[in-house]
Amino acid sequence: MRRRHHKSNYLSYDVAILLPVLFLTGIGVAMVYSASSAIALHDYGNEYYFFTKQLKFAGLGLFGMLVCRYIPYRLYRSMTYVMVAGALALLGIVLIKGMGHEAKGAIRWIQFSGIRFQPVEFARFALIVFMGYSLTKKQDDIESFSVGFMPHVLILLVFSVLILFQPDYGSVAIFWMLAWLIMFAGRVRFSHLSLSALVFVLPAAVVLIFSSDYRLKRCLSFLDPWKYPKDEGYQVIHSLMGFGSGGIWGKGFGQGYQKLFYLPDPHTDFIFSVIGEEGGLRWILIVMSLYLVILWRGLGIAQSKRDFFGSLLALGITISIALQAVINMGVNLSLLPTKGLTLPFLSYGGSSLVINLALIGVLMNIWASQKQ
C-alpha cells in the first residue's frame, strides 16, 4: 500500500499550478500570432513567422517542464557552484565580440547555429539556487553580517556588473529585488537588508538614472508620458490607447489597431496592451487572476516545505515569475517606468518561455516531494 502511494505521488501533478500555466501559455501563443502577424508579414513575408516559432518554444518548454518535474530538486543543491559558474561564463560570453548577438543597442543573446539564447534567464535560476543553498547552509551564523549577508551580495554584484554591460537594467532590478526577498525569507537580519538598501542600493540606482540622459528621460516620461509623445513617452501612450479602446469587452481577437505599427514590440514587451485592446477588461482580469493563482500556489508550496532549501527554492521561483509579471503589467499600464521585460508565459521569446516553464516543473517536483 505504501509503495502504491509513492508511485501515485511520482506520477501526480499539482493541477492548481499546472492549469493556470497551461492556460497562460495557450493564451500567449494565440496572442503572439494576433500581435505579430502584421509585423511578420511586413518583415518576413509570412504572417505565421513568430507564431510558429512561439509554438515550437512552447512545445520545448512543456517538454522541459515535464523533465524538470521528475528531476529531484535536491540535485540542484549539489550543482550550485557549477550552475553559478556556468551562468557567469555565459554572461561573459555574451560580451565577447563576435559571440554576442546585438538587437536594438543591447547585446543580450548568444547565437549559435541559428539558435539564440538569452543567458540572463538561466542566470536568474542559478541565483535562486545559490541563494537557497547558501542561506540554508549558513543558518547557524545567518545573523552575522560577514556570513549571512556579504557573501550573497558579492555574488549578486558579480551577476549585476556582467548584466549591466549588456546593458539590461530591468533584469538587474529583478535580480536585486529577488535576492533581497529571498534573503529576508532566509532569516538574514532585517537591519542589514534595510540599511544597505538605503545606504548603497538606492543611491546606486539614482546614480545610474542620472548618469544617462536616456534613462533620466524614461523616468521623467513615466511621470508624464504625454510630455514626450514622440520619443520616450511614445510606447506608453500607445499602450494606454490600446487599453482605453478595448473597454470592458474588447474589440475582438485580431481586431486590435495599436499593433499595426503603432505600438512598438506588441508581441514581446507590450503584449499585455494587445490583450487589453482585443480582450478588454474581462481578459485583463482573467490573466491577472491566473497569475494570482500561480503566486498563491507557489507560496503555499514554499510555506509547507519542511526542507529549508526546498522552501527557499520554491519561494525564489514563485517570486521571480511574479516580479516579472507585475513589472511588465505595471509598465504597460504606465504605473512603472518603461523596462524591457517580457510577460511570463505570454510574451514572444524562447529563452523566457522555456526557462519559466522549466521552473514550473521544478516547483511541481518540490510539491511532489512533500507528499512522500
Summary of the structure (lengths in Angstrom):
residues: 372
radius of gyration: 20.8
end to end distance: 12.9
largest distance: 69.4
contacts: 1285
relative contact order: 0.16
helix: 72%
strand: 4%
